[in-house]
Amino acid sequence: MTDGAGETPNTDVKLPRSSKGARSRFFDDPAIDQMMTFFLELMAETNALRERVDTIERLLDEKGSISRDEIEAYRPDADGEAERSAWSQAFLKRVMRFHEPD
């Protein structure tokens, strides 16, 4: 949805702070579900940290010195986004041991 000038209006979205209903179970042992949740959350955090390091490296290459505000405001160009996406996909394949069909 856009306003008359073709711009997307800035609207705040309020998400619930907690889930409702029972936690999904995928394994007979609830400890395995907890371990998998921990593992997937750790993978997401690792990926986020890797993107932040990538941001810092790119800004330092470009400017030589940077501020925290510049790190927070940075958005990669299309090539940078493609590199990050490729790294994330390779990370998932390594950690989850996904294999391409022969």
Jmol script that loads the backbone (N, CA, C; Angstrom):
load data "model"
ATOM      1  N   MET A   1       0.840  -1.164   0.000  1.00  0.00           N
ATOM      2  CA  MET A   1       0.000   0.000   0.000  1.00  0.00           C
ATOM      3  C   MET A   1       0.891   1.236   0.000  1.00  0.00           C
ATOM      4  N   THR A   2       0.564   2.222  -0.845  1.00  0.00           N
ATOM      5  CA  THR A   2       1.366   3.432  -0.917  1.00  0.00           C
ATOM      6  C   THR A   2       0.479   4.642  -0.712  1.00  0.00           C
ATOM      7  N   ASP A   3       1.136   5.761  -0.354  1.00  0.00           N
ATOM      8  CA  ASP A   3       0.376   7.006  -0.269  1.00  0.00           C
ATOM      9  C   ASP A   3       0.303   7.598  -1.674  1.00  0.00           C
ATOM     10  N   GLY A   4      -0.261   8.769  -1.844  1.00  0.00           N
ATOM     11  CA  GLY A   4      -0.445   9.376  -3.156  1.00  0.00           C
ATOM     12  C   GLY A   4       0.850   9.646  -3.888  1.00  0.00           C
ATOM     13  N   ALA A   5       1.965   9.839  -3.177  1.00  0.00           N
ATOM     14  CA  ALA A   5       3.250  10.160  -3.805  1.00  0.00           C
ATOM     15  C   ALA A   5       4.035   8.908  -4.175  1.00  0.00           C
ATOM     16  N   GLY A   6       3.452   7.725  -3.991  1.00  0.00           N
ATOM     17  CA  GLY A   6       4.150   6.495  -4.318  1.00  0.00           C
ATOM     18  C   GLY A   6       5.033   5.979  -3.199  1.00  0.00           C
ATOM     19  N   GLU A   7       5.022   6.630  -2.062  1.00  0.00           N
ATOM     20  CA  GLU A   7       5.827   6.225  -0.914  1.00  0.00           C
ATOM     21  C   GLU A   7       5.025   5.271  -0.043  1.00  0.00           C
ATOM     22  N   THR A   8       5.695   4.332   0.569  1.00  0.00           N
ATOM     23  CA  THR A   8       5.047   3.442   1.525  1.00  0.00           C
ATOM     24  C   THR A   8       4.956   4.172   2.858  1.00  0.00           C
ATOM     25  N   PRO A   9       3.764   4.288   3.426  1.00  0.00           N
ATOM     26  CA  PRO A   9       3.659   5.002   4.701  1.00  0.00           C
ATOM     27  C   PRO A   9       4.366   4.235   5.813  1.00  0.00           C
ATOM     28  N   ASN A  10       4.950   4.965   6.746  1.00  0.00           N
ATOM     29  CA  ASN A  10       5.634   4.350   7.878  1.00  0.00           C
ATOM     30  C   ASN A  10       4.602   4.081   8.970  1.00  0.00           C
ATOM     31  N   THR A  11       4.248   2.824   9.152  1.00  0.00           N
ATOM     32  CA  THR A  11       3.302   2.461  10.197  1.00  0.00           C
ATOM     33  C   THR A  11       3.979   1.516  11.163  1.00  0.00           C
ATOM     34  N   ASP A  12       3.741   1.726  12.429  1.00  0.00           N
ATOM     35  CA  ASP A  12       4.317   0.853  13.448  1.00  0.00           C
ATOM     36  C   ASP A  12       3.475  -0.414  13.566  1.00  0.00           C
ATOM     37  N   VAL A  13       4.156  -1.539  13.538  1.00  0.00           N
ATOM     38  CA  VAL A  13       3.491  -2.822  13.690  1.00  0.00           C
ATOM     39  C   VAL A  13       3.766  -3.305  15.101  1.00  0.00           C
ATOM     40  N   LYS A  14       2.738  -3.649  15.824  1.00  0.00           N
ATOM     41  CA  LYS A  14       2.889  -4.147  17.186  1.00  0.00           C
ATOM     42  C   LYS A  14       2.684  -5.656  17.168  1.00  0.00           C
ATOM     43  N   LEU A  15       3.732  -6.369  17.535  1.00  0.00           N
ATOM     44  CA  LEU A  15       3.666  -7.824  17.597  1.00  0.00           C
ATOM     45  C   LEU A  15       3.478  -8.265  19.043  1.00  0.00           C
ATOM     46  N   PRO A  16       2.833  -9.401  19.234  1.00  0.00           N
ATOM     47  CA  PRO A  16       2.680  -9.891  20.606  1.00  0.00           C
ATOM     48  C   PRO A  16       4.040 -10.195  21.219  1.00  0.00           C
ATOM     49  N   ARG A  17       4.181  -9.987  22.506  1.00  0.00           N
ATOM     50  CA  ARG A  17       5.448 -10.207  23.192  1.00  0.00           C
ATOM     51  C   ARG A  17       5.660 -11.672  23.555  1.00  0.00           C
ATOM     52  N   SER A  18       4.629 -12.469  23.530  1.00  0.00           N
ATOM     53  CA  SER A  18       4.790 -13.890  23.839  1.00  0.00           C
ATOM     54  C   SER A  18       3.853 -14.707  22.963  1.00  0.00           C
ATOM     55  N   SER A  19       4.236 -15.967  22.748  1.00  0.00           N
ATOM     56  CA  SER A  19       3.412 -16.853  21.933  1.00  0.00           C
ATOM     57  C   SER A  19       2.233 -17.339  22.746  1.00  0.00           C
ATOM     58  N   LYS A  20       1.202 -17.675  22.039  1.00  0.00           N
ATOM     59  CA  LYS A  20       0.025 -18.248  22.687  1.00  0.00           C
ATOM     60  C   LYS A  20      -0.070 -19.709  22.294  1.00  0.00           C
ATOM     61  N   GLY A  21      -0.631 -20.495  23.170  1.00  0.00           N
ATOM     62  CA  GLY A  21      -0.798 -21.912  22.876  1.00  0.00           C
ATOM     63  C   GLY A  21       0.393 -22.735  23.328  1.00  0.00           C
ATOM     64  N   ALA A  22       0.263 -24.012  23.140  1.00  0.00           N
ATOM     65  CA  ALA A  22       1.314 -24.936  23.565  1.00  0.00           C
ATOM     66  C   ALA A  22       2.496 -24.882  22.609  1.00  0.00           C
ATOM     67  N   ARG A  23       3.672 -25.120  23.150  1.00  0.00           N
ATOM     68  CA  ARG A  23       4.883 -25.168  22.328  1.00  0.00           C
ATOM     69  C   ARG A  23       4.810 -26.405  21.430  1.00  0.00           C
ATOM     70  N   SER A  24       5.192 -26.230  20.180  1.00  0.00           N
ATOM     71  CA  SER A  24       5.195 -27.354  19.235  1.00  0.00           C
ATOM     72  C   SER A  24       6.193 -28.408  19.681  1.00  0.00           C
ATOM     73  N   ARG A  25       5.839 -29.665  19.451  1.00  0.00           N
ATOM     74  CA  ARG A  25       6.747 -30.773  19.757  1.00  0.00           C
ATOM     75  C   ARG A  25       6.983 -31.551  18.484  1.00  0.00           C
ATOM     76  N   PHE A  26       8.259 -31.846  18.228  1.00  0.00           N
ATOM     77  CA  PHE A  26       8.634 -32.565  17.029  1.00  0.00           C
ATOM     78  C   PHE A  26       9.269 -33.916  17.343  1.00  0.00           C
ATOM     79  N   PHE A  27       9.760 -34.081  18.580  1.00  0.00           N
ATOM     80  CA  PHE A  27      10.436 -35.308  18.987  1.00  0.00           C
ATOM     81  C   PHE A  27       9.727 -35.886  20.208  1.00  0.00           C
ATOM     82  N   ASP A  28       9.885 -37.170  20.413  1.00  0.00           N
ATOM     83  CA  ASP A  28       9.262 -37.823  21.570  1.00  0.00           C
ATOM     84  C   ASP A  28       9.825 -37.285  22.881  1.00  0.00           C
ATOM     85  N   ASP A  29      11.102 -36.971  22.897  1.00  0.00           N
ATOM     86  CA  ASP A  29      11.758 -36.463  24.101  1.00  0.00           C
ATOM     87  C   ASP A  29      11.761 -34.933  24.060  1.00  0.00           C
ATOM     88  N   PRO A  30      11.091 -34.254  25.006  1.00  0.00           N
ATOM     89  CA  PRO A  30      11.053 -32.794  24.995  1.00  0.00           C
ATOM     90  C   PRO A  30      12.439 -32.157  25.136  1.00  0.00           C
ATOM     91  N   ALA A  31      13.399 -32.872  25.712  1.00  0.00           N
ATOM     92  CA  ALA A  31      14.755 -32.339  25.837  1.00  0.00           C
ATOM     93  C   ALA A  31      15.389 -32.143  24.456  1.00  0.00           C
ATOM     94  N   ILE A  32      15.054 -33.023  23.519  1.00  0.00           N
ATOM     95  CA  ILE A  32      15.594 -32.877  22.162  1.00  0.00           C
ATOM     96  C   ILE A  32      14.987 -31.642  21.498  1.00  0.00           C
ATOM     97  N   ASP A  33      13.700 -31.404  21.706  1.00  0.00           N
ATOM     98  CA  ASP A  33      13.083 -30.185  21.190  1.00  0.00           C
ATOM     99  C   ASP A  33      13.771 -28.946  21.762  1.00  0.00           C
ATOM    100  N   GLN A  34      14.051 -28.953  23.061  1.00  0.00           N
ATOM    101  CA  GLN A  34      14.730 -27.822  23.687  1.00  0.00           C
ATOM    102  C   GLN A  34      16.126 -27.643  23.121  1.00  0.00           C
ATOM    103  N   MET A  35      16.840 -28.735  22.924  1.00  0.00           N
ATOM    104  CA  MET A  35      18.185 -28.661  22.369  1.00  0.00           C
ATOM    105  C   MET A  35      18.153 -28.115  20.936  1.00  0.00           C
ATOM    106  N   MET A  36      17.212 -28.567  20.129  1.00  0.00           N
ATOM    107  CA  MET A  36      17.109 -28.077  18.757  1.00  0.00           C
ATOM    108  C   MET A  36      16.744 -26.597  18.724  1.00  0.00           C
ATOM    109  N   THR A  37      15.865 -26.166  19.613  1.00  0.00           N
ATOM    110  CA  THR A  37      15.513 -24.741  19.695  1.00  0.00           C
ATOM    111  C   THR A  37      16.748 -23.926  20.039  1.00  0.00           C
ATOM    112  N   PHE A  38      17.497 -24.383  21.039  1.00  0.00           N
ATOM    113  CA  PHE A  38      18.732 -23.704  21.420  1.00  0.00           C
ATOM    114  C   PHE A  38      19.699 -23.651  20.237  1.00  0.00           C
ATOM    115  N   PHE A  39      19.871 -24.759  19.567  1.00  0.00           N
ATOM    116  CA  PHE A  39      20.790 -24.867  18.444  1.00  0.00           C
ATOM    117  C   PHE A  39      20.412 -23.899  17.319  1.00  0.00           C
ATOM    118  N   LEU A  40      19.138 -23.864  16.953  1.00  0.00           N
ATOM    119  CA  LEU A  40      18.687 -22.974  15.881  1.00  0.00           C
ATOM    120  C   LEU A  40      18.809 -21.509  16.276  1.00  0.00           C
ATOM    121  N   GLU A  41      18.523 -21.186  17.536  1.00  0.00           N
ATOM    122  CA  GLU A  41      18.684 -19.806  18.004  1.00  0.00           C
ATOM    123  C   GLU A  41      20.155 -19.407  17.999  1.00  0.00           C
ATOM    124  N   LEU A  42      21.033 -20.316  18.373  1.00  0.00           N
ATOM    125  CA  LEU A  42      22.467 -20.048  18.347  1.00  0.00           C
ATOM    126  C   LEU A  42      22.945 -19.827  16.913  1.00  0.00           C
ATOM    127  N   MET A  43      22.424 -20.608  15.975  1.00  0.00           N
ATOM    128  CA  MET A  43      22.771 -20.404  14.570  1.00  0.00           C
ATOM    129  C   MET A  43      22.327 -19.021  14.091  1.00  0.00           C
ATOM    130  N   ALA A  44      21.119 -18.598  14.467  1.00  0.00           N
ATOM    131  CA  ALA A  44      20.618 -17.280  14.057  1.00  0.00           C
ATOM    132  C   ALA A  44      21.487 -16.168  14.631  1.00  0.00           C
ATOM    133  N   GLU A  45      21.884 -16.301  15.884  1.00  0.00           N
ATOM    134  CA  GLU A  45      22.751 -15.296  16.513  1.00  0.00           C
ATOM    135  C   GLU A  45      24.125 -15.269  15.855  1.00  0.00           C
ATOM    136  N   THR A  46      24.662 -16.435  15.522  1.00  0.00           N
ATOM    137  CA  THR A  46      25.958 -16.509  14.842  1.00  0.00           C
ATOM    138  C   THR A  46      25.884 -15.807  13.492  1.00  0.00           C
ATOM    139  N   ASN A  47      24.799 -16.029  12.764  1.00  0.00           N
ATOM    140  CA  ASN A  47      24.627 -15.379  11.470  1.00  0.00           C
ATOM    141  C   ASN A  47      24.525 -13.862  11.639  1.00  0.00           C
ATOM    142  N   ALA A  48      23.783 -13.403  12.634  1.00  0.00           N
ATOM    143  CA  ALA A  48      23.651 -11.961  12.877  1.00  0.00           C
ATOM    144  C   ALA A  48      24.999 -11.343  13.240  1.00  0.00           C
ATOM    145  N   LEU A  49      25.772 -12.024  14.065  1.00  0.00           N
ATOM    146  CA  LEU A  49      27.099 -11.514  14.427  1.00  0.00           C
ATOM    147  C   LEU A  49      28.017 -11.474  13.211  1.00  0.00           C
ATOM    148  N   ARG A  50      27.938 -12.479  12.369  1.00  0.00           N
ATOM    149  CA  ARG A  50      28.764 -12.508  11.165  1.00  0.00           C
ATOM    150  C   ARG A  50      28.405 -11.326  10.249  1.00  0.00           C
ATOM    151  N   GLU A  51      27.103 -11.006  10.128  1.00  0.00           N
ATOM    152  CA  GLU A  51      26.696  -9.863   9.316  1.00  0.00           C
ATOM    153  C   GLU A  51      27.197  -8.550   9.918  1.00  0.00           C
ATOM    154  N   ARG A  52      27.202  -8.447  11.242  1.00  0.00           N
ATOM    155  CA  ARG A  52      27.694  -7.233  11.886  1.00  0.00           C
ATOM    156  C   ARG A  52      29.199  -7.071  11.653  1.00  0.00           C
ATOM    157  N   VAL A  53      29.952  -8.154  11.752  1.00  0.00           N
ATOM    158  CA  VAL A  53      31.390  -8.091  11.480  1.00  0.00           C
ATOM    159  C   VAL A  53      31.613  -7.700  10.019  1.00  0.00           C
ATOM    160  N   ASP A  54      30.814  -8.265   9.112  1.00  0.00           N
ATOM    161  CA  ASP A  54      30.918  -7.913   7.705  1.00  0.00           C
ATOM    162  C   ASP A  54      30.664  -6.415   7.508  1.00  0.00           C
ATOM    163  N   THR A  55      29.669  -5.868   8.187  1.00  0.00           N
ATOM    164  CA  THR A  55      29.380  -4.434   8.115  1.00  0.00           C
ATOM    165  C   THR A  55      30.580  -3.624   8.571  1.00  0.00           C
ATOM    166  N   ILE A  56      31.145  -3.985   9.703  1.00  0.00           N
ATOM    167  CA  ILE A  56      32.304  -3.257  10.243  1.00  0.00           C
ATOM    168  C   ILE A  56      33.473  -3.329   9.266  1.00  0.00           C
ATOM    169  N   GLU A  57      33.739  -4.504   8.721  1.00  0.00           N
ATOM    170  CA  GLU A  57      34.842  -4.655   7.773  1.00  0.00           C
ATOM    171  C   GLU A  57      34.629  -3.807   6.521  1.00  0.00           C
ATOM    172  N   ARG A  58      33.417  -3.817   5.983  1.00  0.00           N
ATOM    173  CA  ARG A  58      33.133  -3.035   4.772  1.00  0.00           C
ATOM    174  C   ARG A  58      33.264  -1.537   5.044  1.00  0.00           C
ATOM    175  N   LEU A  59      32.752  -1.086   6.166  1.00  0.00           N
ATOM    176  CA  LEU A  59      32.856   0.340   6.494  1.00  0.00           C
ATOM    177  C   LEU A  59      34.309   0.743   6.730  1.00  0.00           C
ATOM    178  N   LEU A  60      35.071  -0.099   7.405  1.00  0.00           N
ATOM    179  CA  LEU A  60      36.487   0.214   7.627  1.00  0.00           C
ATOM    180  C   LEU A  60      37.258   0.243   6.308  1.00  0.00           C
ATOM    181  N   ASP A  61      36.962  -0.679   5.399  1.00  0.00           N
ATOM    182  CA  ASP A  61      37.604  -0.663   4.081  1.00  0.00           C
ATOM    183  C   ASP A  61      37.287   0.637   3.342  1.00  0.00           C
ATOM    184  N   GLU A  62      36.039   1.071   3.482  1.00  0.00           N
ATOM    185  CA  GLU A  62      35.585   2.259   2.754  1.00  0.00           C
ATOM    186  C   GLU A  62      36.068   3.558   3.392  1.00  0.00           C
ATOM    187  N   LYS A  63      36.034   3.649   4.739  1.00  0.00           N
ATOM    188  CA  LYS A  63      36.261   4.921   5.411  1.00  0.00           C
ATOM    189  C   LYS A  63      37.509   4.978   6.284  1.00  0.00           C
ATOM    190  N   GLY A  64      38.005   3.858   6.729  1.00  0.00           N
ATOM    191  CA  GLY A  64      39.173   3.867   7.609  1.00  0.00           C
ATOM    192  C   GLY A  64      38.824   3.928   9.087  1.00  0.00           C
ATOM    193  N   SER A  65      37.798   4.665   9.450  1.00  0.00           N
ATOM    194  CA  SER A  65      37.305   4.684  10.834  1.00  0.00           C
ATOM    195  C   SER A  65      35.793   4.880  10.779  1.00  0.00           C
ATOM    196  N   ILE A  66      35.116   4.385  11.799  1.00  0.00           N
ATOM    197  CA  ILE A  66      33.650   4.404  11.777  1.00  0.00           C
ATOM    198  C   ILE A  66      33.106   4.666  13.165  1.00  0.00           C
ATOM    199  N   SER A  67      31.847   5.039  13.200  1.00  0.00           N
ATOM    200  CA  SER A  67      31.151   5.236  14.475  1.00  0.00           C
ATOM    201  C   SER A  67      30.095   4.142  14.634  1.00  0.00           C
ATOM    202  N   ARG A  68      29.613   4.000  15.846  1.00  0.00           N
ATOM    203  CA  ARG A  68      28.542   3.026  16.110  1.00  0.00           C
ATOM    204  C   ARG A  68      27.298   3.368  15.292  1.00  0.00           C
ATOM    205  N   ASP A  69      26.991   4.665  15.144  1.00  0.00           N
ATOM    206  CA  ASP A  69      25.819   5.067  14.353  1.00  0.00           C
ATOM    207  C   ASP A  69      25.948   4.634  12.898  1.00  0.00           C
ATOM    208  N   GLU A  70      27.164   4.716  12.346  1.00  0.00           N
ATOM    209  CA  GLU A  70      27.373   4.289  10.965  1.00  0.00           C
ATOM    210  C   GLU A  70      27.168   2.777  10.830  1.00  0.00           C
ATOM    211  N   ILE A  71      27.578   2.039  11.837  1.00  0.00           N
ATOM    212  CA  ILE A  71      27.380   0.579  11.815  1.00  0.00           C
ATOM    213  C   ILE A  71      25.884   0.274  11.830  1.00  0.00           C
ATOM    214  N   GLU A  72      25.150   0.939  12.711  1.00  0.00           N
ATOM    215  CA  GLU A  72      23.709   0.689  12.828  1.00  0.00           C
ATOM    216  C   GLU A  72      22.950   1.097  11.574  1.00  0.00           C
ATOM    217  N   ALA A  73      23.404   2.152  10.892  1.00  0.00           N
ATOM    218  CA  ALA A  73      22.692   2.672   9.719  1.00  0.00           C
ATOM    219  C   ALA A  73      23.078   1.973   8.418  1.00  0.00           C
ATOM    220  N   TYR A  74      24.139   1.187   8.429  1.00  0.00           N
ATOM    221  CA  TYR A  74      24.656   0.583   7.199  1.00  0.00           C
ATOM    222  C   TYR A  74      23.661  -0.393   6.582  1.00  0.00           C
ATOM    223  N   ARG A  75      23.509  -0.291   5.279  1.00  0.00           N
ATOM    224  CA  ARG A  75      22.721  -1.252   4.508  1.00  0.00           C
ATOM    225  C   ARG A  75      23.582  -1.664   3.320  1.00  0.00           C
ATOM    226  N   PRO A  76      23.832  -2.957   3.139  1.00  0.00           N
ATOM    227  CA  PRO A  76      24.698  -3.398   2.042  1.00  0.00           C
ATOM    228  C   PRO A  76      24.060  -3.141   0.678  1.00  0.00           C
ATOM    229  N   ASP A  77      24.921  -2.945  -0.324  1.00  0.00           N
ATOM    230  CA  ASP A  77      24.426  -2.839  -1.691  1.00  0.00           C
ATOM    231  C   ASP A  77      24.047  -4.244  -2.172  1.00  0.00           C
ATOM    232  N   ALA A  78      23.605  -4.333  -3.410  1.00  0.00           N
ATOM    233  CA  ALA A  78      23.138  -5.623  -3.944  1.00  0.00           C
ATOM    234  C   ALA A  78      24.232  -6.679  -3.916  1.00  0.00           C
ATOM    235  N   ASP A  79      25.474  -6.289  -4.272  1.00  0.00           N
ATOM    236  CA  ASP A  79      26.573  -7.253  -4.244  1.00  0.00           C
ATOM    237  C   ASP A  79      26.862  -7.723  -2.827  1.00  0.00           C
ATOM    238  N   GLY A  80      26.876  -6.796  -1.885  1.00  0.00           N
ATOM    239  CA  GLY A  80      27.114  -7.157  -0.490  1.00  0.00           C
ATOM    240  C   GLY A  80      26.024  -8.056   0.050  1.00  0.00           C
ATOM    241  N   GLU A  81      24.788  -7.758  -0.302  1.00  0.00           N
ATOM    242  CA  GLU A  81      23.669  -8.594   0.140  1.00  0.00           C
ATOM    243  C   GLU A  81      23.770  -9.993  -0.451  1.00  0.00           C
ATOM    244  N   ALA A  82      24.189 -10.072  -1.721  1.00  0.00           N
ATOM    245  CA  ALA A  82      24.355 -11.381  -2.364  1.00  0.00           C
ATOM    246  C   ALA A  82      25.459 -12.182  -1.679  1.00  0.00           C
ATOM    247  N   GLU A  83      26.567 -11.523  -1.318  1.00  0.00           N
ATOM    248  CA  GLU A  83      27.654 -12.206  -0.611  1.00  0.00           C
ATOM    249  C   GLU A  83      27.182 -12.714   0.745  1.00  0.00           C
ATOM    250  N   ARG A  84      26.442 -11.882   1.463  1.00  0.00           N
ATOM    251  CA  ARG A  84      25.921 -12.294   2.771  1.00  0.00           C
ATOM    252  C   ARG A  84      24.969 -13.474   2.633  1.00  0.00           C
ATOM    253  N   SER A  85      24.116 -13.421   1.640  1.00  0.00           N
ATOM    254  CA  SER A  85      23.163 -14.507   1.420  1.00  0.00           C
ATOM    255  C   SER A  85      23.887 -15.808   1.092  1.00  0.00           C
ATOM    256  N   ALA A  86      24.909 -15.710   0.246  1.00  0.00           N
ATOM    257  CA  ALA A  86      25.688 -16.909  -0.107  1.00  0.00           C
ATOM    258  C   ALA A  86      26.377 -17.480   1.128  1.00  0.00           C
ATOM    259  N   TRP A  87      26.933 -16.607   1.989  1.00  0.00           N
ATOM    260  CA  TRP A  87      27.578 -17.081   3.208  1.00  0.00           C
ATOM    261  C   TRP A  87      26.556 -17.771   4.111  1.00  0.00           C
ATOM    262  N   SER A  88      25.378 -17.165   4.257  1.00  0.00           N
ATOM    263  CA  SER A  88      24.337 -17.749   5.115  1.00  0.00           C
ATOM    264  C   SER A  88      23.907 -19.118   4.615  1.00  0.00           C
ATOM    265  N   GLN A  89      23.730 -19.250   3.302  1.00  0.00           N
ATOM    266  CA  GLN A  89      23.329 -20.539   2.739  1.00  0.00           C
ATOM    267  C   GLN A  89      24.419 -21.594   2.956  1.00  0.00           C
ATOM    268  N   ALA A  90      25.682 -21.205   2.749  1.00  0.00           N
ATOM    269  CA  ALA A  90      26.783 -22.145   2.968  1.00  0.00           C
ATOM    270  C   ALA A  90      26.884 -22.530   4.440  1.00  0.00           C
ATOM    271  N   PHE A  91      26.656 -21.571   5.329  1.00  0.00           N
ATOM    272  CA  PHE A  91      26.667 -21.821   6.781  1.00  0.00           C
ATOM    273  C   PHE A  91      25.592 -22.845   7.142  1.00  0.00           C
ATOM    274  N   LEU A  92      24.377 -22.638   6.642  1.00  0.00           N
ATOM    275  CA  LEU A  92      23.290 -23.584   6.916  1.00  0.00           C
ATOM    276  C   LEU A  92      23.634 -24.982   6.406  1.00  0.00           C
ATOM    277  N   LYS A  93      24.184 -25.049   5.214  1.00  0.00           N
ATOM    278  CA  LYS A  93      24.540 -26.361   4.658  1.00  0.00           C
ATOM    279  C   LYS A  93      25.613 -27.047   5.495  1.00  0.00           C
ATOM    280  N   ARG A  94      26.625 -26.258   5.940  1.00  0.00           N
ATOM    281  CA  ARG A  94      27.698 -26.856   6.754  1.00  0.00           C
ATOM    282  C   ARG A  94      27.156 -27.349   8.087  1.00  0.00           C
ATOM    283  N   VAL A  95      26.401 -26.509   8.753  1.00  0.00           N
ATOM    284  CA  VAL A  95      25.953 -26.847  10.103  1.00  0.00           C
ATOM    285  C   VAL A  95      24.863 -27.913  10.088  1.00  0.00           C
ATOM    286  N   MET A  96      23.925 -27.779   9.197  1.00  0.00           N
ATOM    287  CA  MET A  96      22.804 -28.722   9.159  1.00  0.00           C
ATOM    288  C   MET A  96      23.105 -29.927   8.263  1.00  0.00           C
ATOM    289  N   ARG A  97      24.251 -29.899   7.596  1.00  0.00           N
ATOM    290  CA  ARG A  97      24.692 -30.981   6.718  1.00  0.00           C
ATOM    291  C   ARG A  97      23.680 -31.313   5.633  1.00  0.00           C
ATOM    292  N   PHE A  98      23.140 -30.242   5.030  1.00  0.00           N
ATOM    293  CA  PHE A  98      22.239 -30.422   3.880  1.00  0.00           C
ATOM    294  C   PHE A  98      23.085 -30.879   2.711  1.00  0.00           C
ATOM    295  N   HIS A  99      22.546 -31.781   1.954  1.00  0.00           N
ATOM    296  CA  HIS A  99      23.254 -32.276   0.778  1.00  0.00           C
ATOM    297  C   HIS A  99      22.379 -32.097  -0.440  1.00  0.00           C
ATOM    298  N   GLU A 100      23.020 -31.648  -1.499  1.00  0.00           N
ATOM    299  CA  GLU A 100      22.314 -31.500  -2.770  1.00  0.00           C
ATOM    300  C   GLU A 100      22.073 -32.886  -3.360  1.00  0.00           C
ATOM    301  N   PRO A 101      20.932 -33.086  -4.002  1.00  0.00           N
ATOM    302  CA  PRO A 101      20.688 -34.401  -4.647  1.00  0.00           C
ATOM    303  C   PRO A 101      21.678 -34.622  -5.774  1.00  0.00           C
ATOM    304  N   ASP A 102      22.055 -35.871  -5.967  1.00  0.00           N
ATOM    305  CA  ASP A 102      23.010 -36.201  -7.058  1.00  0.00           C
ATOM    306  C   ASP A 102      22.339 -36.138  -8.392  1.00  0.00           C
TER     307      ASP A 102
END
end "model"
wireframe off; spacefill off
backbone 0.3
color backbone group
